[in-house]
Amino acid sequence: EHGLTGDESSPWRWVIDPIDGTSGFVRGIPVWASLIALTHHDIPVLGVVSAPALGVRWWGGVGLGAHMSARGGVRELAVSSVDALSDAQVCITHNSGWDQLGLTGRLVEIQQEARRSRGLGDFWQHMLVAEGAMDVAVDAVGVAAYDLAAIQPIVEAAGGTFTDRHGEPTHLHDTAISSNGILHDNILERLA
């Protein structure tokens, strides 16, 4: 998570988060993962998310598609085709950062308008978007690049959209929204 080793001028960089979901991990919640990304000029091109306590691994990248393995099987990932928030499954992670931005009320409105809302947090919400099980995931304010670098290429390789709250497709900012792509502009407009 911290520090840089090796050739700092290289356009290629491995970004590693040994335990994403640390606060839950410490309390015995099995929703944690190791995240590994390969970036080129700060753009994630490959991501691997491994959640050993769940027995699941996701991977994907530019030109590779997106896949997951669970219970001995491997399958290709594709985001959902849900096109209305009223039919959508959304996952929103509230925190004081959203309060400070004055956007908690808008997040609640999104949850109330959606068909179903869950609060799973961390990597898992975004992997469920890549799987097509969730349609939108809004992460907490304050996420770090190492929390997101492995997630972005998997969501995108599954056909989804991954941006910050302003719509910039980056893992380098402190907010992250993933979606099936169809609902993305709607969510961004609501959080503008």
Secondary structure, DSSP 8 states (H G I E B T S, - for coil): -----S-TT-SEEEEEEEEETHHHHHTT-S--EEEEEEEETTEEEEEEEEETTTTEEEEEETTTEEEEEETTEEEE--------GGG-EEEE---HHHHHTT-HHHHHHHHHHSSEEE---HHHHHHHHHHTS-SEEE--TT--HHHHTTHHHHHHHTT-EEE-TTS---SSSS--EEE-SSSHHHHHHHT-
